Amino acid sequence: MPYLISDVVAPGAFACRQQPTLPVPDSGLVLRPWAPSDAPAVYEAFQDPVLQRWHARVADSESEARDWIEDWSAAWAGERSAHWAIADAATDRLVGRIALRMIELPDGQAEVAYWTVPWARGRGVAPRAVETLARWSFDEVGLHRLELTHATANEASCRVALKTGFPAEGTKRSAVLHADGWHDMHLHARVAGASP
């Protein structure tokens, strides 16, 4: 049975091109594809208790972090998700990670996820990276809707979402299991054409 509507974004939108490096305006940062050499910095980032609080995984070794990076790179070709390192443009030092998860090209949707290393927090890194990725997702890829979820207790992520034009849409009750139990999650979203 044929569909009444066409895909919002045709399959191949990611797989048919190399993952781009995206400059983050007025910041000295870039969003760039991951490299195996990033494994030590990823491992170090996941030793941070704040980062561990909001994630279900922990890196036990640099080798495990390297495996994650390989998975992140392979996900681009599979159009399942797209992961970038947030890096200092001059030194290439890792500042954080940003990703499009749960990509659904036919529906034109994905979920934004991110983290930053401890020394970079409070400097506007996450909002700038989210805004850059949102603009690219809408303008270059043609996605229609981006979602962003975070634990209701994660007030810093809520500020990032609101600052970058992702208004709150509701609360997903007992939606994600972390080491300390089930967390309610705020759901935020931004649609193409909406200003931040």
C-alpha positions as CSV (number, residue, x, y, z in Angstrom):
1,M,0.0,0.0,0.0
2,P,1.5,3.3,-1.0
3,Y,2.0,6.2,1.5
4,L,0.0,9.4,1.0
5,I,3.1,11.5,1.9
6,S,6.7,11.4,0.8
7,D,9.6,11.0,3.2
8,V,10.6,14.3,4.8
9,V,14.2,13.4,4.2
10,A,15.2,10.7,1.7
11,P,17.3,7.8,2.8
12,G,21.0,8.4,2.1
13,A,21.0,12.0,3.4
14,F,23.8,11.0,5.8
15,A,25.3,7.9,4.1
16,C,25.8,9.5,0.7
17,R,28.2,12.2,2.1
18,Q,31.1,12.4,4.5
19,Q,30.4,13.7,7.9
20,P,31.1,17.4,7.9
21,T,33.1,19.5,10.3
22,L,30.9,22.4,11.4
23,P,32.4,25.7,12.7
24,V,30.6,27.1,15.7
25,P,30.3,30.8,15.1
26,D,32.0,33.3,17.4
27,S,33.3,30.6,19.7
28,G,36.7,29.2,18.5
29,L,35.0,25.8,18.5
30,V,34.2,23.2,15.8
31,L,32.0,20.2,15.7
32,R,34.1,17.5,14.0
33,P,34.0,13.8,13.4
34,W,35.5,11.6,16.1
35,A,39.0,10.1,15.7
36,P,40.5,7.1,17.4
37,S,43.0,9.5,19.0
38,D,40.1,11.0,21.0
39,A,39.8,7.8,23.2
40,P,41.9,9.0,26.1
41,A,39.9,12.3,26.4
42,V,36.6,10.4,26.2
43,Y,37.7,8.0,28.9
44,E,38.8,10.9,31.1
45,A,35.5,12.8,30.5
46,F,33.6,9.7,31.7
47,Q,35.4,9.7,35.0
48,D,33.6,12.9,35.9
49,P,30.9,12.2,38.6
50,V,28.6,14.9,37.1
51,L,28.7,13.3,33.7
52,Q,28.2,9.9,35.2
53,R,25.1,11.1,37.1
54,W,23.3,11.8,33.9
55,H,24.5,8.8,31.8
56,A,23.8,5.1,32.1
57,R,27.2,4.1,30.8
58,V,30.8,4.5,32.1
59,A,34.0,4.0,30.3
60,D,36.2,1.4,32.0
61,S,39.2,1.9,29.8
62,E,40.6,3.9,26.9
63,S,40.0,0.7,24.8
64,E,36.3,0.8,25.6
65,A,36.2,4.5,24.7
66,R,37.8,3.7,21.4
67,D,35.1,1.1,20.7
68,W,32.5,3.7,21.4
69,I,34.2,6.1,18.9
70,E,34.2,3.3,16.3
71,D,30.4,2.8,16.9
72,W,29.8,6.5,16.7
73,S,31.6,6.6,13.3
74,A,29.7,3.6,12.0
75,A,26.4,5.0,13.0
76,W,26.8,7.8,10.5
77,A,26.8,5.4,7.5
78,G,23.9,3.5,9.0
79,E,21.9,6.7,9.5
80,R,21.0,5.7,13.0
81,S,22.7,8.5,14.7
82,A,25.4,11.2,14.1
83,H,28.0,12.1,16.7
84,W,30.5,14.9,16.7
85,A,33.4,15.9,19.0
86,I,33.1,19.5,20.2
87,A,36.7,20.7,19.9
88,D,38.8,23.8,20.3
89,A,39.4,24.9,16.7
90,A,43.0,26.0,17.4
91,T,44.3,23.2,19.6
92,D,41.8,20.4,18.7
93,R,41.4,19.8,22.5
94,L,38.2,17.9,23.3
95,V,35.5,20.1,24.9
96,G,32.5,17.8,24.6
97,R,30.2,15.7,22.5
98,I,27.0,16.5,20.6
99,A,24.9,14.0,18.7
100,L,21.7,13.4,16.8
101,R,20.2,10.2,18.2
102,M,17.3,8.2,17.1
103,I,17.3,9.7,13.6
104,E,14.1,9.0,11.6
105,L,14.7,10.4,8.2
106,P,11.2,9.5,6.8
107,D,9.6,11.5,9.6
108,G,12.3,14.3,9.6
109,Q,13.1,13.9,13.3
110,A,16.0,13.2,15.6
111,E,17.0,13.8,19.2
112,V,19.8,16.1,20.3
113,A,22.2,14.9,23.0
114,Y,25.4,16.4,24.4
115,W,27.9,16.6,27.2
116,T,30.8,18.9,28.0
117,V,34.0,18.3,30.0
118,P,34.1,19.8,33.5
119,W,36.5,22.7,32.7
120,A,34.3,23.8,29.8
121,R,31.0,24.1,31.7
122,G,29.5,27.5,32.2
123,R,31.2,29.0,29.1
124,G,28.3,28.7,26.7
125,V,29.8,25.6,24.9
126,A,26.7,23.5,25.0
127,P,24.3,26.2,23.8
128,R,26.6,27.2,20.9
129,A,27.0,23.6,19.9
130,V,23.3,22.9,20.0
131,E,22.5,26.0,18.0
132,T,25.1,25.0,15.3
133,L,23.8,21.5,15.1
134,A,20.2,22.6,15.0
135,R,20.8,25.0,12.1
136,W,22.7,22.4,10.1
137,S,20.0,19.8,10.8
138,F,17.2,22.1,9.5
139,D,19.0,24.0,6.8
140,E,21.4,21.4,5.3
141,V,19.7,18.0,6.0
142,G,16.1,19.2,5.9
143,L,14.9,17.7,9.3
144,H,11.6,19.1,10.5
145,R,11.7,18.4,14.3
146,L,14.5,18.0,16.8
147,E,13.8,16.8,20.3
148,L,15.9,17.2,23.4
149,T,15.3,15.4,26.7
150,H,16.9,15.6,30.1
151,A,16.3,14.5,33.6
152,T,14.0,17.0,35.4
153,A,16.7,17.3,38.0
154,N,19.3,18.4,35.4
155,E,18.7,22.1,35.6
156,A,21.8,23.0,33.5
157,S,20.5,21.0,30.5
158,C,17.1,22.6,30.9
159,R,18.7,26.1,30.6
160,V,20.6,25.0,27.4
161,A,17.3,23.7,25.9
162,L,15.4,26.9,26.6
163,K,18.3,29.2,25.6
164,T,18.5,27.5,22.2
165,G,14.8,27.7,21.3
166,F,13.7,24.2,22.5
167,P,10.6,25.0,24.5
168,A,9.4,22.5,27.0
169,E,6.5,20.3,25.8
170,G,6.0,18.1,28.9
171,T,7.3,15.6,31.3
172,K,7.9,11.9,30.5
173,R,7.3,10.2,33.8
174,S,9.8,7.6,35.0
175,A,11.2,7.4,31.6
176,V,15.0,6.7,32.0
177,L,16.8,4.4,34.4
178,H,20.0,5.7,35.9
179,A,22.3,4.3,38.6
180,D,20.3,6.1,41.2
181,G,16.9,5.0,39.9
182,W,14.2,6.0,37.5
183,H,14.2,9.7,36.3
184,D,11.3,11.8,35.0
185,M,12.5,13.5,31.8
186,H,11.6,16.9,30.4
187,L,10.8,16.8,26.7
188,H,11.8,19.9,24.7
189,A,11.5,20.3,20.9
190,R,12.3,22.8,18.2
191,V,10.8,22.7,14.7
192,A,12.2,24.0,11.4
193,G,11.4,27.7,11.0
194,A,11.2,28.4,14.7
195,S,13.6,31.0,15.9
196,P,15.8,30.3,19.0
